[in-house]
Amino acid sequence: MKWFERKKAAAPPVVQLREGEGHPFGALDGYVPLKSGEIALYRAIREAVPLVDAAIGKLVRLAGGVKVTVQEGQEELEEFLRTVDTGRGQRGLQAFLDTYLDSMLVCGRGVGEMVVDWEGGEVAALLCADPARIAFKEGDSPLEFTICARRGDGSLEELPRQELLLFTPYQPEVNEPYGVSLMRSMPFLTGILLKIYQAVGVNWERMGNARFAVVYKPGQGDAHWARERGEEIAREWSAAMEAGKSGGIRDFVAVGDVEIKVIGADGQILDSQAPVRQVLEQLLAKTGIPPFLLGLSWSSTERMSAQQADMMTSEITALRRMLTPVVERVCKVWMRLHGYAGAVQVDWEDITLQDLVEEAKAELYHQQAEQLRVEREEKE
């Protein structure tokens, strides 16, 4: 009696036909909204989406243009605000405010320091700190808090000279005293947008660089020469393609039933214009930037653009209200160190988003109306 061993069926090989391709900002796919600010994630969003980066830059630039008026020491104060060192080769209060506001928009809070010289008689520099390395200890009431530095081991160390530190949260909530980032609601939509861009890039890489399939069908009596003719056709086709790389023109001549097709020519790439615009509209709605300021012609009428410009003016005014206490505090510290007293008045430049030609026409019409009014009064 023979015994036969039953052979185990071999497991089918796992064939990976497509590589796991993904966009380089993988942190966006695994993001879960948490209570604490994800500063690294928000910086990745800004780096990944140029439109968001441009919108933040526009907000920072449009919010600039501050002027301070005091009762005593006006010229000295203006010189200080123009020449104060702000680190990394920059000078002036406006350079400090640009970095400070950028940190507020991206990280949800701005942290700065007024550096006093060793004699204690001059503000030597205005520096911004990384909000990711700063933590807070709240006191018995919401009015009491201490700014601390987060060390490498996770411990907190209270910083000295709290009166020289600057802190401004961006749109703080009741349960979030640190402030919230402008990009808090963007990670989900940004992940969708990057998947679309990644798919478009992969599809164009596969189908944009055309690949050809040369099919030779041997006729009757050509079966013995099929291999030789196939190799000859391959050599001639490769030579014709190589000649095209150097700018030359070379014809390809074949005998028999030869068919040439473009690989992937029948495949259609999905239209990404509509979904991309929908996502970008949501992202821009969060920033408050009108599309025409970023070079997007989404506004259908001139009236709509004018209304968007008015809304943008209110957004910039709100950002300036957040920066005004910082400017006042810096100026008051400088005045105390120099022995000056009095109030500090902070004025901002007018926000001009309209066309200069239209503004000139409006000024001309105003002057003409004023002239007609004066002439009418003289006749009466």
Order of alpha helices (4+ residues) and beta strands (2+ residues): alpha-alpha-beta-alpha-beta-beta-alpha-beta-beta-beta-beta-beta-beta-alpha-beta-alpha-beta-alpha-alpha-beta-alpha
